[in-house]
């Protein structure tokens, strides 16, 4: 795993834990879930980019 992907993964895990502790259906939970979705997409882009550079 490249460094950028590892940094994103660490942030993703932190934000996911926050999301799990929020009350269901709250506006804050919705915003947090969007952030987690964005981080997941960013993580996969970083992993794919690292593979292209290594290949």
Helices and strands as residue ranges (DSSP letters): H 3-20, H 27-54
